[in-house]
Amino acid sequence: MPLFCKQCNERRYPQYSELDKGTLWLCNKCQNYTDSEDVIIREQTEQERADIQAKSEEFERTSNFPAEKLSRRKGVN
Ligand SMILES: [Zn+2]
């Protein structure tokens, strides 16, 4: 499994790709994808980078919500 990048030793993350009809492994540092054989398929596109950025921002918003609620409750008590 290509869990670590061959070039920079960073952790790779599995990403489902519509374009490639399968799961590819992304290195955030090198911004390229490998298949399950650890063969580099292609570079990450601008669009994919933007999508991932948007998704992580959305995740931060939703995961921050319960913490906000909790501190507000604390203030009332
Ligand atoms: Zn890398």
N, CA, C, O and the ligand as a Tripos MOL2 file, in Angstrom:
@<TRIPOS>MOLECULE
protein
  309   307    78     0     0
PROTEIN
NO_CHARGES

@<TRIPOS>ATOM
      1 N           0.8390   -1.2130    0.0000 N.3       1 MET1
      2 CA          0.0000    0.0000    0.0000 C.3       1 MET1
      3 C           0.8680    1.2540    0.0000 C.2       1 MET1
      4 O           1.8020    1.3650    0.7940 O.2       1 MET1
      5 N           0.5680    2.1830   -0.8720 N.am      2 PRO2
      6 CA          1.3910    3.4000   -0.9900 C.3       2 PRO2
      7 C           1.0410    4.4290    0.0920 C.2       2 PRO2
      8 O           0.6690    5.5650   -0.2030 O.2       2 PRO2
      9 N           1.1700    4.0010    1.3380 N.am      3 LEU3
     10 CA          0.7520    4.8560    2.4630 C.3       3 LEU3
     11 C           1.7000    6.0380    2.6550 C.2       3 LEU3
     12 O           1.2900    7.0970    3.1290 O.2       3 LEU3
     13 N           2.9470    5.8570    2.2920 N.am      4 PHE4
     14 CA          3.9120    6.9560    2.4050 C.3       4 PHE4
     15 C           4.5090    7.2710    1.0340 C.2       4 PHE4
     16 O           4.7960    6.3850    0.2290 O.2       4 PHE4
     17 N           4.6820    8.5660    0.8090 N.am      5 CYS5
     18 CA          5.1780    9.0420   -0.4680 C.3       5 CYS5
     19 C           6.6470    8.6590   -0.6540 C.2       5 CYS5
     20 O           7.4570    8.7890    0.2650 O.2       5 CYS5
     21 N           6.9740    8.1860   -1.8520 N.am      6 LYS6
     22 CA          8.3520    7.7740   -2.1380 C.3       6 LYS6
     23 C           9.3060    8.9630   -2.1950 C.2       6 LYS6
     24 O          10.4780    8.8480   -1.8360 O.2       6 LYS6
     25 N           8.7860   10.1190   -2.6550 N.am      7 GLN7
     26 CA          9.6480   11.2890   -2.8280 C.3       7 GLN7
     27 C           9.9350   12.0430   -1.5350 C.2       7 GLN7
     28 O          11.0690   12.4510   -1.2840 O.2       7 GLN7
     29 N           8.8860   12.2280   -0.7060 N.am      8 CYS8
     30 CA          9.0750   13.0910    0.4620 C.3       8 CYS8
     31 C           8.7440   12.3990    1.7930 C.2       8 CYS8
     32 O           8.8870   13.0040    2.8550 O.2       8 CYS8
     33 N           8.3050   11.1410    1.7400 N.am      9 ASN9
     34 CA          7.9610   10.3630    2.9340 C.3       9 ASN9
     35 C           6.7670   10.8910    3.7370 C.2       9 ASN9
     36 O           6.5510   10.4820    4.8780 O.2       9 ASN9
     37 N           5.9990   11.7950    3.1370 N.am     10 GLU10
     38 CA          4.7660   12.2660    3.7700 C.3      10 GLU10
     39 C           3.7070   11.1780    3.6580 C.2      10 GLU10
     40 O           3.7750   10.3110    2.7860 O.2      10 GLU10
     41 N           2.7260   11.2380    4.5580 N.am     11 ARG11
     42 CA          1.6150   10.2920    4.5100 C.3      11 ARG11
     43 C           0.7520   10.5880    3.2890 C.2      11 ARG11
     44 O           0.4400   11.7450    3.0070 O.2      11 ARG11
     45 N           0.3720    9.5450    2.5740 N.am     12 ARG12
     46 CA         -0.5670    9.7010    1.4560 C.3      12 ARG12
     47 C          -1.9820    9.4260    1.9230 C.2      12 ARG12
     48 O          -2.1940    8.6570    2.8610 O.2      12 ARG12
     49 N          -2.9610   10.0580    1.2660 N.am     13 TYR13
     50 CA         -4.3560    9.8530    1.6310 C.3      13 TYR13
     51 C          -5.1550    9.3160    0.4570 C.2      13 TYR13
     52 O          -5.0290    9.8090   -0.6640 O.2      13 TYR13
     53 N          -5.9860    8.2980    0.7150 N.am     14 PRO14
     54 CA         -6.7920    7.7680   -0.3820 C.3      14 PRO14
     55 C          -7.8920    8.7520   -0.7710 C.2      14 PRO14
     56 O          -8.5810    9.3020    0.0880 O.2      14 PRO14
     57 N          -8.0430    8.9640   -2.0570 N.am     15 GLN15
     58 CA         -9.0490    9.8840   -2.5830 C.3      15 GLN15
     59 C          -9.7800    9.1680   -3.7050 C.2      15 GLN15
     60 O          -9.1470    8.6380   -4.6180 O.2      15 GLN15
     61 N         -11.0970    9.1470   -3.6480 N.am     16 TYR16
     62 CA        -11.8360    8.5840   -4.7620 C.3      16 TYR16
     63 C         -11.8260    9.5880   -5.9060 C.2      16 TYR16
     64 O         -12.1300   10.7650   -5.7110 O.2      16 TYR16
     65 N         -11.4820    9.1270   -7.0760 N.am     17 SER17
     66 CA        -11.4310    9.9950   -8.2490 C.3      17 SER17
     67 C         -12.4570    9.5580   -9.2870 C.2      17 SER17
     68 O         -12.3990    8.4450   -9.8090 O.2      17 SER17
     69 N         -13.3960   10.4530   -9.5770 N.am     18 GLU18
     70 CA        -14.4080   10.2070  -10.6120 C.3      18 GLU18
     71 C         -13.7190    9.9980  -11.9590 C.2      18 GLU18
     72 O         -14.0800    9.1220  -12.7450 O.2      18 GLU18
     73 N         -12.7140   10.8370  -12.1890 N.am     19 LEU19
     74 CA        -11.9970   10.8600  -13.4440 C.3      19 LEU19
     75 C         -11.3050    9.5300  -13.7280 C.2      19 LEU19
     76 O         -11.2950    9.0560  -14.8630 O.2      19 LEU19
     77 N         -10.7340    8.9410  -12.6940 N.am     20 ASP20
     78 CA         -9.9600    7.7120  -12.8660 C.3      20 ASP20
     79 C         -10.7500    6.4640  -12.4810 C.2      20 ASP20
     80 O         -10.2410    5.3470  -12.5680 O.2      20 ASP20
     81 N         -11.9900    6.6600  -12.0580 N.am     21 LYS21
     82 CA        -12.8960    5.5630  -11.6790 C.3      21 LYS21
     83 C         -12.2790    4.6280  -10.6370 C.2      21 LYS21
     84 O         -12.3280    3.4050  -10.7670 O.2      21 LYS21
     85 N         -11.7090    5.2250   -9.6200 N.am     22 GLY22
     86 CA        -11.1280    4.3970   -8.5690 C.3      22 GLY22
     87 C         -10.4840    5.2560   -7.5080 C.2      22 GLY22
     88 O         -10.5130    6.4840   -7.5830 O.2      22 GLY22
     89 N          -9.9020    4.6060   -6.5200 N.am     23 THR23
     90 CA         -9.2450    5.3310   -5.4420 C.3      23 THR23
     91 C          -7.7650    5.5030   -5.7650 C.2      23 THR23
     92 O          -7.0610    4.5410   -6.0710 O.2      23 THR23
     93 N          -7.3170    6.7390   -5.6890 N.am     24 LEU24
     94 CA         -5.9090    7.0420   -5.8830 C.3      24 LEU24
     95 C          -5.3540    7.5880   -4.5710 C.2      24 LEU24
     96 O          -6.1030    8.0310   -3.7010 O.2      24 LEU24
     97 N          -4.0340    7.5490   -4.4460 N.am     25 TRP25
     98 CA         -3.3880    8.0070   -3.2090 C.3      25 TRP25
     99 C          -2.7350    9.3460   -3.4430 C.2      25 TRP25
    100 O          -1.8800    9.5030   -4.3140 O.2      25 TRP25
    101 N          -3.1630   10.3220   -2.6350 N.am     26 LEU26
    102 CA         -2.6980   11.6950   -2.8200 C.3      26 LEU26
    103 C          -1.6370   12.0670   -1.7950 C.2      26 LEU26
    104 O          -1.8010   11.8340   -0.5970 O.2      26 LEU26
    105 N          -0.5420   12.6530   -2.2860 N.am     27 CYS27
    106 CA          0.4420   13.2800   -1.4010 C.3      27 CYS27
    107 C           0.1760   14.7780   -1.4140 C.2      27 CYS27
    108 O           0.2600   15.4170   -2.4630 O.2      27 CYS27
    109 N          -0.1460   15.3440   -0.2430 N.am     28 ASN28
    110 CA         -0.4660   16.7740   -0.1790 C.3      28 ASN28
    111 C           0.7480   17.6540   -0.4560 C.2      28 ASN28
    112 O           0.6050   18.7930   -0.9000 O.2      28 ASN28
    113 N           1.9200   17.1340   -0.1990 N.am     29 LYS29
    114 CA          3.1360   17.9140   -0.3880 C.3      29 LYS29
    115 C           3.5570   17.9310   -1.8610 C.2      29 LYS29
    116 O           3.8290   18.9940   -2.4200 O.2      29 LYS29
    117 N           3.6080   16.7600   -2.4790 N.am     30 CYS30
    118 CA          4.0160   16.6680   -3.8880 C.3      30 CYS30
    119 C           2.8390   16.9450   -4.8220 C.2      30 CYS30
    120 O           3.0320   17.2230   -6.0060 O.2      30 CYS30
    121 N           1.6290   16.8680   -4.2910 N.am     31 GLN31
    122 CA          0.4120   17.1230   -5.0590 C.3      31 GLN31
    123 C           0.3270   16.2450   -6.3020 C.2      31 GLN31
    124 O           0.0460   16.7160   -7.4040 O.2      31 GLN31
    125 N           0.5780   14.9570   -6.0910 N.am     32 ASN32
    126 CA          0.3730   14.0040   -7.1730 C.3      32 ASN32
    127 C          -0.3460   12.7570   -6.6400 C.2      32 ASN32
    128 O          -0.4230   12.5230   -5.4340 O.2      32 ASN32
    129 N          -0.8610   11.9790   -7.5750 N.am     33 TYR33
    130 CA         -1.6170   10.7790   -7.2370 C.3      33 TYR33
    131 C          -0.8660    9.5340   -7.6850 C.2      33 TYR33
    132 O          -0.2870    9.4990   -8.7700 O.2      33 TYR33
    133 N          -0.8840    8.5050   -6.8270 N.am     34 THR34
    134 CA         -0.4060    7.1880   -7.2570 C.3      34 THR34
    135 C          -1.5540    6.1960   -7.1780 C.2      34 THR34
    136 O          -2.5400    6.4230   -6.4770 O.2      34 THR34
    137 N          -1.4140    5.0860   -7.9100 N.am     35 ASP35
    138 CA         -2.4010    4.0160   -7.7910 C.3      35 ASP35
    139 C          -1.9740    3.0700   -6.6700 C.2      35 ASP35
    140 O          -1.0020    3.3350   -5.9640 O.2      35 ASP35
    141 N          -2.7130    1.9520   -6.5090 N.am     36 SER36
    142 CA         -2.4160    1.0270   -5.4160 C.3      36 SER36
    143 C          -1.0750    0.3130   -5.5970 C.2      36 SER36
    144 O          -0.5770   -0.3200   -4.6660 O.2      36 SER36
    145 N          -0.4910    0.4140   -6.7930 N.am     37 GLU37
    146 CA          0.8340   -0.1780   -7.0560 C.3      37 GLU37
    147 C           1.9580    0.8180   -6.7980 C.2      37 GLU37
    148 O           3.1260    0.5260   -7.0520 O.2      37 GLU37
    149 N           1.5960    2.0060   -6.2880 N.am     38 ASP38
    150 CA          2.5770    3.0530   -5.9950 C.3      38 ASP38
    151 C           3.2110    3.6340   -7.2640 C.2      38 ASP38
    152 O           4.3610    4.0730   -7.2530 O.2      38 ASP38
    153 N           2.4540    3.6290   -8.3360 N.am     39 VAL39
    154 CA          2.9050    4.2170   -9.5970 C.3      39 VAL39
    155 C           2.2380    5.5830   -9.7360 C.2      39 VAL39
    156 O           1.0180    5.6880   -9.6100 O.2      39 VAL39
    157 N           3.0130    6.6210   -9.9910 N.am     40 ILE40
    158 CA          2.4510    7.9640  -10.1180 C.3      40 ILE40
    159 C           1.5780    8.0460  -11.3800 C.2      40 ILE40
    160 O           2.0250    7.7840  -12.4970 O.2      40 ILE40
    161 N           0.3220    8.4190  -11.1490 N.am     41 ILE41
    162 CA         -0.6520    8.4930  -12.2350 C.3      41 ILE41
    163 C          -0.6390    9.8810  -12.8710 C.2      41 ILE41
    164 O          -0.5360   10.0210  -14.0900 O.2      41 ILE41
    165 N          -0.7430   10.8890  -12.0340 N.am     42 ARG42
    166 CA         -0.8010   12.2580  -12.5640 C.3      42 ARG42
    167 C          -0.6630   13.2570  -11.4250 C.2      42 ARG42
    168 O          -0.6780   12.8960  -10.2490 O.2      42 ARG42
    169 N          -0.5290   14.5290  -11.8080 N.am     43 GLU43
    170 CA         -0.4950   15.6300  -10.8510 C.3      43 GLU43
    171 C          -1.9120   15.9850  -10.4240 C.2      43 GLU43
    172 O          -2.8690   15.7620  -11.1650 O.2      43 GLU43
    173 N          -2.0360   16.5350   -9.2290 N.am     44 GLN44
    174 CA         -3.3300   17.0350   -8.7700 C.3      44 GLN44
    175 C          -3.6790   18.3000   -9.5580 C.2      44 GLN44
    176 O          -2.8210   19.1590   -9.7630 O.2      44 GLN44
    177 N          -4.9280   18.4160   -9.9980 N.am     45 THR45
    178 CA         -5.3310   19.5980  -10.7720 C.3      45 THR45
    179 C          -5.7310   20.7450   -9.8500 C.2      45 THR45
    180 O          -6.0150   20.5330   -8.6710 O.2      45 THR45
    181 N          -5.7500   21.9490  -10.3860 N.am     46 GLU46
    182 CA         -6.1950   23.1430   -9.6400 C.3      46 GLU46
    183 C          -7.5930   22.9430   -9.0670 C.2      46 GLU46
    184 O          -7.8780   23.3000   -7.9240 O.2      46 GLU46
    185 N          -8.4610   22.3550   -9.9060 N.am     47 GLN47
    186 CA         -9.8480   22.1210   -9.5090 C.3      47 GLN47
    187 C          -9.9300   21.1840   -8.3040 C.2      47 GLN47
    188 O         -10.6800   21.4400   -7.3620 O.2      47 GLN47
    189 N          -9.1620   20.1070   -8.3390 N.am     48 GLU48
    190 CA         -9.1530   19.1450   -7.2330 C.3      48 GLU48
    191 C          -8.6200   19.7810   -5.9530 C.2      48 GLU48
    192 O          -9.1210   19.5180   -4.8590 O.2      48 GLU48
    193 N          -7.6100   20.6110   -6.1030 N.am     49 ARG49
    194 CA         -7.0390   21.3210   -4.9640 C.3      49 ARG49
    195 C          -8.1040   22.2290   -4.3170 C.2      49 ARG49
    196 O          -8.2420   22.2770   -3.0950 O.2      49 ARG49
    197 N          -8.8470   22.9410   -5.1720 N.am     50 ALA50
    198 CA         -9.9060   23.8320   -4.6990 C.3      50 ALA50
    199 C         -11.0190   23.0540   -4.0040 C.2      50 ALA50
    200 O         -11.5390   23.4890   -2.9760 O.2      50 ALA50
    201 N         -11.3810   21.9040   -4.5660 N.am     51 ASP51
    202 CA        -12.4270   21.0570   -3.9790 C.3      51 ASP51
    203 C         -12.0370   20.5790   -2.5870 C.2      51 ASP51
    204 O         -12.8410   20.6320   -1.6560 O.2      51 ASP51
    205 N         -10.8090   20.1150   -2.4520 N.am     52 ILE52
    206 CA        -10.3210   19.6090   -1.1700 C.3      52 ILE52
    207 C         -10.2690   20.7350   -0.1410 C.2      52 ILE52
    208 O         -10.6170   20.5440    1.0240 O.2      52 ILE52
    209 N          -9.8300   21.9060   -0.5860 N.am     53 GLN53
    210 CA         -9.7900   23.0860    0.2770 C.3      53 GLN53
    211 C         -11.1890   23.4340    0.7910 C.2      53 GLN53
    212 O         -11.3780   23.6940    1.9800 O.2      53 GLN53
    213 N         -12.1560   23.4340   -0.1140 N.am     54 ALA54
    214 CA        -13.5400   23.7550    0.2430 C.3      54 ALA54
    215 C         -14.1040   22.7250    1.2140 C.2      54 ALA54
    216 O         -14.8130   23.0730    2.1580 O.2      54 ALA54
    217 N         -13.7860   21.4610    0.9780 N.am     55 LYS55
    218 CA        -14.2780   20.3880    1.8450 C.3      55 LYS55
    219 C         -13.7040   20.5070    3.2500 C.2      55 LYS55
    220 O         -14.4220   20.3040    4.2290 O.2      55 LYS55
    221 N         -12.4260   20.8320    3.3620 N.am     56 SER56
    222 CA        -11.8120   20.9200    4.6830 C.3      56 SER56
    223 C         -12.2980   22.1490    5.4440 C.2      56 SER56
    224 O         -12.3860   22.1300    6.6720 O.2      56 SER56
    225 N         -12.6150   23.2200    4.7090 N.am     57 GLU57
    226 CA        -13.1880   24.4020    5.3540 C.3      57 GLU57
    227 C         -14.5840   24.1130    5.8820 C.2      57 GLU57
    228 O         -14.9600   24.5650    6.9640 O.2      57 GLU57
    229 N         -15.3500   23.3510    5.1030 N.am     58 GLU58
    230 CA        -16.6910   22.9620    5.5140 C.3      58 GLU58
    231 C         -16.6260   22.0720    6.7530 C.2      58 GLU58
    232 O         -17.4340   22.2110    7.6720 O.2      58 GLU58
    233 N         -15.6610   21.1590    6.7680 N.am     59 PHE59
    234 CA        -15.4810   20.2660    7.8990 C.3      59 PHE59
    235 C         -15.1560   21.0610    9.1630 C.2      59 PHE59
    236 O         -15.6810   20.7670   10.2370 O.2      59 PHE59
    237 N         -14.2950   22.0610    9.0360 N.am     60 GLU60
    238 CA        -13.9330   22.9020   10.1710 C.3      60 GLU60
    239 C         -15.1450   23.6460   10.7260 C.2      60 GLU60
    240 O         -15.3240   23.7500   11.9390 O.2      60 GLU60
    241 N         -15.9700   24.1610    9.8200 N.am     61 ARG61
    242 CA        -17.1850   24.8720   10.2410 C.3      61 ARG61
    243 C         -18.1140   23.9650   11.0300 C.2      61 ARG61
    244 O         -18.6000   24.3390   12.0970 O.2      61 ARG61
    245 N         -18.3610   22.7500   10.4920 N.am     62 THR62
    246 CA        -19.3000   21.8340   11.1440 C.3      62 THR62
    247 C         -18.7270   21.2730   12.4350 C.2      62 THR62
    248 O         -19.4720   21.0390   13.3870 O.2      62 THR62
    249 N         -17.4130   21.0510   12.4870 N.am     63 SER63
    250 CA        -16.8330   20.4910   13.7090 C.3      63 SER63
    251 C         -16.6470   21.5600   14.7840 C.2      63 SER63
    252 O         -16.5270   21.2270   15.9630 O.2      63 SER63
    253 N         -16.6210   22.8250   14.4030 N.am     64 ASN64
    254 CA        -16.5220   23.9130   15.3850 C.3      64 ASN64
    255 C         -17.8560   24.2080   16.0650 C.2      64 ASN64
    256 O         -17.9000   24.7480   17.1710 O.2      64 ASN64
    257 N         -18.9180   23.8510   15.3980 N.am     65 PHE65
    258 CA        -20.2450   24.1940   15.8870 C.3      65 PHE65
    259 C         -20.5640   23.7000   17.3100 C.2      65 PHE65
    260 O         -21.0090   24.4950   18.1370 O.2      65 PHE65
    261 N         -20.3450   22.3910   17.6180 N.am     66 PRO66
    262 CA        -20.6660   21.9150   18.9660 C.3      66 PRO66
    263 C         -19.8420   22.6080   20.0570 C.2      66 PRO66
    264 O         -20.3420   22.8280   21.1610 O.2      66 PRO66
    265 N         -18.5980   22.9490   19.7600 N.am     67 ALA67
    266 CA        -17.7300   23.6210   20.7240 C.3      67 ALA67
    267 C         -18.2720   25.0070   21.0640 C.2      67 ALA67
    268 O         -18.2640   25.4240   22.2220 O.2      67 ALA67
    269 N         -18.7430   25.7150   20.0330 N.am     68 GLU68
    270 CA        -19.3420   27.0370   20.2390 C.3      68 GLU68
    271 C         -20.5610   26.9710   21.1450 C.2      68 GLU68
    272 O         -20.7380   27.7740   22.0610 O.2      68 GLU68
    273 N         -21.3930   25.9780   20.8500 N.am     69 LYS69
    274 CA        -22.6240   25.7780   21.6010 C.3      69 LYS69
    275 C         -22.3050   25.5120   23.0750 C.2      69 LYS69
    276 O         -22.9610   26.0250   23.9810 O.2      69 LYS69
    277 N         -21.2750   24.6930   23.2760 N.am     70 LEU70
    278 CA        -20.8730   24.2960   24.6140 C.3      70 LEU70
    279 C         -20.3900   25.4930   25.4300 C.2      70 LEU70
    280 O         -20.7290   25.6200   26.6060 O.2      70 LEU70
    281 N         -19.5930   26.3780   24.8050 N.am     71 SER71
    282 CA        -19.0550   27.5180   25.5440 C.3      71 SER71
    283 C         -20.1530   28.5550   25.8310 C.2      71 SER71
    284 O         -20.1210   29.2550   26.8430 O.2      71 SER71
    285 N         -21.1190   28.6290   24.9120 N.am     72 ARG72
    286 CA        -22.2210   29.5580   25.1240 C.3      72 ARG72
    287 C         -23.0550   29.1180   26.3390 C.2      72 ARG72
    288 O         -23.5000   29.9300   27.1500 O.2      72 ARG72
    289 N         -23.2470   27.7770   26.4240 N.am     73 ARG73
    290 CA        -24.0170   27.1950   27.5110 C.3      73 ARG73
    291 C         -23.3160   27.4690   28.8510 C.2      73 ARG73
    292 O         -23.9550   27.7630   29.8620 O.2      73 ARG73
    293 N         -22.0050   27.3650   28.8200 N.am     74 LYS74
    294 CA        -21.1920   27.5790   30.0130 C.3      74 LYS74
    295 C         -21.3730   29.0110   30.5250 C.2      74 LYS74
    296 O         -21.4700   29.2420   31.7300 O.2      74 LYS74
    297 N         -21.4160   29.9700   29.5880 N.am     75 GLY75
    298 CA        -21.5730   31.3780   29.9230 C.3      75 GLY75
    299 C         -22.8840   31.6500   30.6380 C.2      75 GLY75
    300 O         -22.9400   32.4720   31.5530 O.2      75 GLY75
    301 N         -23.9360   30.9640   30.2250 N.am     76 VAL76
    302 CA        -25.2700   31.1380   30.8150 C.3      76 VAL76
    303 C         -25.2990   30.6040   32.2390 C.2      76 VAL76
    304 O         -25.8620   31.2210   33.1440 O.2      76 VAL76
    305 N         -24.6710   29.4280   32.4150 N.am     77 ASN77
    306 CA        -24.6230   28.8400   33.7590 C.3      77 ASN77
    307 C         -23.5820   29.5730   34.5630 C.2      77 ASN77
    308 O         -23.3640   29.2520   35.7310 O.2      77 ASN77
    309 ZN          5.2680   13.5160   -1.5290 Zn       78 ZN78
@<TRIPOS>BOND
     1     1     2 1
     2     2     3 1
     3     3     4 2
     4     3     5 am
     5     5     6 1
     6     6     7 1
     7     7     8 2
     8     7     9 am
     9     9    10 1
    10    10    11 1
    11    11    12 2
    12    11    13 am
    13    13    14 1
    14    14    15 1
    15    15    16 2
    16    15    17 am
    17    17    18 1
    18    18    19 1
    19    19    20 2
    20    19    21 am
    21    21    22 1
    22    22    23 1
    23    23    24 2
    24    23    25 am
    25    25    26 1
    26    26    27 1
    27    27    28 2
    28    27    29 am
    29    29    30 1
    30    30    31 1
    31    31    32 2
    32    31    33 am
    33    33    34 1
    34    34    35 1
    35    35    36 2
    36    35    37 am
    37    37    38 1
    38    38    39 1
    39    39    40 2
    40    39    41 am
    41    41    42 1
    42    42    43 1
    43    43    44 2
    44    43    45 am
    45    45    46 1
    46    46    47 1
    47    47    48 2
    48    47    49 am
    49    49    50 1
    50    50    51 1
    51    51    52 2
    52    51    53 am
    53    53    54 1
    54    54    55 1
    55    55    56 2
    56    55    57 am
    57    57    58 1
    58    58    59 1
    59    59    60 2
    60    59    61 am
    61    61    62 1
    62    62    63 1
    63    63    64 2
    64    63    65 am
    65    65    66 1
    66    66    67 1
    67    67    68 2
    68    67    69 am
    69    69    70 1
    70    70    71 1
    71    71    72 2
    72    71    73 am
    73    73    74 1
    74    74    75 1
    75    75    76 2
    76    75    77 am
    77    77    78 1
    78    78    79 1
    79    79    80 2
    80    79    81 am
    81    81    82 1
    82    82    83 1
    83    83    84 2
    84    83    85 am
    85    85    86 1
    86    86    87 1
    87    87    88 2
    88    87    89 am
    89    89    90 1
    90    90    91 1
    91    91    92 2
    92    91    93 am
    93    93    94 1
    94    94    95 1
    95    95    96 2
    96    95    97 am
    97    97    98 1
    98    98    99 1
    99    99   100 2
   100    99   101 am
   101   101   102 1
   102   102   103 1
   103   103   104 2
   104   103   105 am
   105   105   106 1
   106   106   107 1
   107   107   108 2
   108   107   109 am
   109   109   110 1
   110   110   111 1
   111   111   112 2
   112   111   113 am
   113   113   114 1
   114   114   115 1
   115   115   116 2
   116   115   117 am
   117   117   118 1
   118   118   119 1
   119   119   120 2
   120   119   121 am
   121   121   122 1
   122   122   123 1
   123   123   124 2
   124   123   125 am
   125   125   126 1
   126   126   127 1
   127   127   128 2
   128   127   129 am
   129   129   130 1
   130   130   131 1
   131   131   132 2
   132   131   133 am
   133   133   134 1
   134   134   135 1
   135   135   136 2
   136   135   137 am
   137   137   138 1
   138   138   139 1
   139   139   140 2
   140   139   141 am
   141   141   142 1
   142   142   143 1
   143   143   144 2
   144   143   145 am
   145   145   146 1
   146   146   147 1
   147   147   148 2
   148   147   149 am
   149   149   150 1
   150   150   151 1
   151   151   152 2
   152   151   153 am
   153   153   154 1
   154   154   155 1
   155   155   156 2
   156   155   157 am
   157   157   158 1
   158   158   159 1
   159   159   160 2
   160   159   161 am
   161   161   162 1
   162   162   163 1
   163   163   164 2
   164   163   165 am
   165   165   166 1
   166   166   167 1
   167   167   168 2
   168   167   169 am
   169   169   170 1
   170   170   171 1
   171   171   172 2
   172   171   173 am
   173   173   174 1
   174   174   175 1
   175   175   176 2
   176   175   177 am
   177   177   178 1
   178   178   179 1
   179   179   180 2
   180   179   181 am
   181   181   182 1
   182   182   183 1
   183   183   184 2
   184   183   185 am
   185   185   186 1
   186   186   187 1
   187   187   188 2
   188   187   189 am
   189   189   190 1
   190   190   191 1
   191   191   192 2
   192   191   193 am
   193   193   194 1
   194   194   195 1
   195   195   196 2
   196   195   197 am
   197   197   198 1
   198   198   199 1
   199   199   200 2
   200   199   201 am
   201   201   202 1
   202   202   203 1
   203   203   204 2
   204   203   205 am
   205   205   206 1
   206   206   207 1
   207   207   208 2
   208   207   209 am
   209   209   210 1
   210   210   211 1
   211   211   212 2
   212   211   213 am
   213   213   214 1
   214   214   215 1
   215   215   216 2
   216   215   217 am
   217   217   218 1
   218   218   219 1
   219   219   220 2
   220   219   221 am
   221   221   222 1
   222   222   223 1
   223   223   224 2
   224   223   225 am
   225   225   226 1
   226   226   227 1
   227   227   228 2
   228   227   229 am
   229   229   230 1
   230   230   231 1
   231   231   232 2
   232   231   233 am
   233   233   234 1
   234   234   235 1
   235   235   236 2
   236   235   237 am
   237   237   238 1
   238   238   239 1
   239   239   240 2
   240   239   241 am
   241   241   242 1
   242   242   243 1
   243   243   244 2
   244   243   245 am
   245   245   246 1
   246   246   247 1
   247   247   248 2
   248   247   249 am
   249   249   250 1
   250   250   251 1
   251   251   252 2
   252   251   253 am
   253   253   254 1
   254   254   255 1
   255   255   256 2
   256   255   257 am
   257   257   258 1
   258   258   259 1
   259   259   260 2
   260   259   261 am
   261   261   262 1
   262   262   263 1
   263   263   264 2
   264   263   265 am
   265   265   266 1
   266   266   267 1
   267   267   268 2
   268   267   269 am
   269   269   270 1
   270   270   271 1
   271   271   272 2
   272   271   273 am
   273   273   274 1
   274   274   275 1
   275   275   276 2
   276   275   277 am
   277   277   278 1
   278   278   279 1
   279   279   280 2
   280   279   281 am
   281   281   282 1
   282   282   283 1
   283   283   284 2
   284   283   285 am
   285   285   286 1
   286   286   287 1
   287   287   288 2
   288   287   289 am
   289   289   290 1
   290   290   291 1
   291   291   292 2
   292   291   293 am
   293   293   294 1
   294   294   295 1
   295   295   296 2
   296   295   297 am
   297   297   298 1
   298   298   299 1
   299   299   300 2
   300   299   301 am
   301   301   302 1
   302   302   303 1
   303   303   304 2
   304   303   305 am
   305   305   306 1
   306   306   307 1
   307   307   308 2
@<TRIPOS>SUBSTRUCTURE
     1 MET1         2 RESIDUE 1 A MET
     2 PRO2         6 RESIDUE 1 A PRO
     3 LEU3        10 RESIDUE 1 A LEU
     4 PHE4        14 RESIDUE 1 A PHE
     5 CYS5        18 RESIDUE 1 A CYS
     6 LYS6        22 RESIDUE 1 A LYS
     7 GLN7        26 RESIDUE 1 A GLN
     8 CYS8        30 RESIDUE 1 A CYS
     9 ASN9        34 RESIDUE 1 A ASN
    10 GLU10       38 RESIDUE 1 A GLU
    11 ARG11       42 RESIDUE 1 A ARG
    12 ARG12       46 RESIDUE 1 A ARG
    13 TYR13       50 RESIDUE 1 A TYR
    14 PRO14       54 RESIDUE 1 A PRO
    15 GLN15       58 RESIDUE 1 A GLN
    16 TYR16       62 RESIDUE 1 A TYR
    17 SER17       66 RESIDUE 1 A SER
    18 GLU18       70 RESIDUE 1 A GLU
    19 LEU19       74 RESIDUE 1 A LEU
    20 ASP20       78 RESIDUE 1 A ASP
    21 LYS21       82 RESIDUE 1 A LYS
    22 GLY22       86 RESIDUE 1 A GLY
    23 THR23       90 RESIDUE 1 A THR
    24 LEU24       94 RESIDUE 1 A LEU
    25 TRP25       98 RESIDUE 1 A TRP
    26 LEU26      102 RESIDUE 1 A LEU
    27 CYS27      106 RESIDUE 1 A CYS
    28 ASN28      110 RESIDUE 1 A ASN
    29 LYS29      114 RESIDUE 1 A LYS
    30 CYS30      118 RESIDUE 1 A CYS
    31 GLN31      122 RESIDUE 1 A GLN
    32 ASN32      126 RESIDUE 1 A ASN
    33 TYR33      130 RESIDUE 1 A TYR
    34 THR34      134 RESIDUE 1 A THR
    35 ASP35      138 RESIDUE 1 A ASP
    36 SER36      142 RESIDUE 1 A SER
    37 GLU37      146 RESIDUE 1 A GLU
    38 ASP38      150 RESIDUE 1 A ASP
    39 VAL39      154 RESIDUE 1 A VAL
    40 ILE40      158 RESIDUE 1 A ILE
    41 ILE41      162 RESIDUE 1 A ILE
    42 ARG42      166 RESIDUE 1 A ARG
    43 GLU43      170 RESIDUE 1 A GLU
    44 GLN44      174 RESIDUE 1 A GLN
    45 THR45      178 RESIDUE 1 A THR
    46 GLU46      182 RESIDUE 1 A GLU
    47 GLN47      186 RESIDUE 1 A GLN
    48 GLU48      190 RESIDUE 1 A GLU
    49 ARG49      194 RESIDUE 1 A ARG
    50 ALA50      198 RESIDUE 1 A ALA
    51 ASP51      202 RESIDUE 1 A ASP
    52 ILE52      206 RESIDUE 1 A ILE
    53 GLN53      210 RESIDUE 1 A GLN
    54 ALA54      214 RESIDUE 1 A ALA
    55 LYS55      218 RESIDUE 1 A LYS
    56 SER56      222 RESIDUE 1 A SER
    57 GLU57      226 RESIDUE 1 A GLU
    58 GLU58      230 RESIDUE 1 A GLU
    59 PHE59      234 RESIDUE 1 A PHE
    60 GLU60      238 RESIDUE 1 A GLU
    61 ARG61      242 RESIDUE 1 A ARG
    62 THR62      246 RESIDUE 1 A THR
    63 SER63      250 RESIDUE 1 A SER
    64 ASN64      254 RESIDUE 1 A ASN
    65 PHE65      258 RESIDUE 1 A PHE
    66 PRO66      262 RESIDUE 1 A PRO
    67 ALA67      266 RESIDUE 1 A ALA
    68 GLU68      270 RESIDUE 1 A GLU
    69 LYS69      274 RESIDUE 1 A LYS
    70 LEU70      278 RESIDUE 1 A LEU
    71 SER71      282 RESIDUE 1 A SER
    72 ARG72      286 RESIDUE 1 A ARG
    73 ARG73      290 RESIDUE 1 A ARG
    74 LYS74      294 RESIDUE 1 A LYS
    75 GLY75      298 RESIDUE 1 A GLY
    76 VAL76      302 RESIDUE 1 A VAL
    77 ASN77      306 RESIDUE 1 A ASN
    78 ZN78       309 GROUP 0 **** ****
